[in-house]
Amino acid sequence: MRKSIAESITNTVKDLHKSGLIDQITMNNIESLCLPEILEEILADE
């Protein structure tokens, strides 16, 4: 469940960035908050 939430947030942020509503710094900050959880789950599945 967490993985899908983190992916949803990351996808939303990417879409907002593409439309110019958020800048690169904000996008990087949000991705850095979400990506560690995704990476931990990927590594745990291996």
Backbone bond lengths (Angstrom), bond angles and torsions (degrees), N, CA, C in turn:
res aa  C-N    CA-C-N  psi(-1)  N-CA   C-N-CA  omega(-1)  CA-C   N-CA-C  phi
1 M - - - 1.456 - - 1.526 110.88 -
2 R 1.343 117.32 -44.71 1.462 119.47 179.64 1.511 111.91 -60.29
3 K 1.307 115.88 -38.52 1.452 119.90 -178.97 1.524 110.08 -60.20
4 S 1.305 117.50 -44.08 1.457 120.06 -178.71 1.527 111.54 -68.36
5 I 1.323 117.84 -33.55 1.462 120.96 177.40 1.528 109.58 -67.55
6 A 1.323 116.62 -47.26 1.462 120.61 179.40 1.521 110.87 -61.62
7 E 1.326 116.88 -41.04 1.463 120.38 178.27 1.526 110.98 -65.04
8 S 1.314 117.28 -39.91 1.466 121.00 178.43 1.521 111.18 -62.74
9 I 1.313 116.07 -43.61 1.468 120.10 178.98 1.519 110.09 -63.46
10 T 1.322 116.30 -46.94 1.463 120.47 -179.47 1.524 110.96 -61.02
11 N 1.317 117.58 -43.81 1.473 120.99 178.77 1.521 111.62 -63.68
12 T 1.318 117.07 -40.71 1.464 120.99 178.82 1.521 110.67 -63.63
13 V 1.333 116.10 -44.14 1.461 120.53 178.98 1.530 110.85 -62.32
14 K 1.322 116.69 -41.40 1.465 119.92 178.24 1.525 110.75 -61.75
15 D 1.327 116.93 -41.78 1.466 120.52 178.74 1.527 111.28 -65.24
16 L 1.328 116.90 -41.39 1.467 120.60 177.85 1.526 110.80 -63.75
17 H 1.323 116.42 -37.91 1.459 120.55 178.22 1.526 110.69 -66.05
18 K 1.325 116.74 -43.46 1.469 120.79 179.64 1.531 111.24 -60.70
19 S 1.336 116.31 -35.46 1.464 119.58 -179.11 1.525 112.38 -85.19
20 G 1.332 116.66 -2.53 1.455 120.54 175.66 1.518 115.06 86.02
21 L 1.322 117.18 11.02 1.462 119.87 -177.89 1.528 113.73 -83.30
22 I 1.339 117.11 -21.32 1.460 120.32 173.68 1.521 108.73 -132.76
23 D 1.340 115.40 154.02 1.465 119.21 -178.13 1.528 111.15 -90.54
24 Q 1.327 114.61 174.54 1.466 121.44 -177.25 1.529 111.86 -62.79
25 I 1.313 117.36 -37.39 1.464 120.69 -178.72 1.532 110.36 -63.49
26 T 1.315 117.03 -45.47 1.463 120.66 178.42 1.517 110.72 -63.01
27 M 1.319 116.33 -42.33 1.464 120.44 178.59 1.530 110.66 -60.27
28 N 1.309 117.06 -45.30 1.462 120.98 179.15 1.525 111.50 -62.78
29 N 1.328 116.74 -40.71 1.463 120.19 179.03 1.523 111.81 -62.01
30 I 1.296 117.34 -44.95 1.461 120.81 -178.71 1.530 110.58 -68.93
31 E 1.326 117.03 -41.09 1.464 119.67 177.69 1.526 111.07 -62.48
32 S 1.318 117.44 -38.91 1.467 119.68 -179.73 1.524 111.15 -67.00
33 L 1.315 117.48 -26.92 1.462 120.76 176.55 1.528 111.30 -76.40
34 C 1.321 117.35 -33.32 1.462 121.31 -175.27 1.522 113.65 -91.25
35 L 1.301 118.04 -37.55 1.452 120.88 -172.48 1.520 115.22 -63.38
36 P 1.330 120.54 -38.06 1.475 117.70 179.53 1.524 113.36 -57.47
37 E 1.318 117.93 -37.75 1.463 120.70 178.96 1.523 110.56 -65.02
38 I 1.320 117.04 -41.56 1.453 120.76 -179.77 1.525 109.65 -65.16
39 L 1.323 117.01 -44.75 1.454 120.99 -179.96 1.524 111.84 -63.01
40 E 1.329 117.06 -39.64 1.473 120.13 178.03 1.511 110.73 -61.65
41 E 1.320 117.77 -42.36 1.460 120.98 -179.34 1.518 111.41 -69.09
42 I 1.319 117.28 -36.98 1.468 120.26 177.74 1.516 109.84 -63.89
43 L 1.317 117.06 -45.58 1.457 121.07 179.83 1.520 111.67 -65.97
44 A 1.317 117.85 -33.72 1.462 121.40 179.81 1.530 110.66 -70.18
45 D 1.344 117.46 -29.54 1.464 121.05 -179.74 1.526 112.48 -75.20
46 E 1.321 117.49 -20.53 1.470 120.35 -176.66 1.503 112.45 -77.27
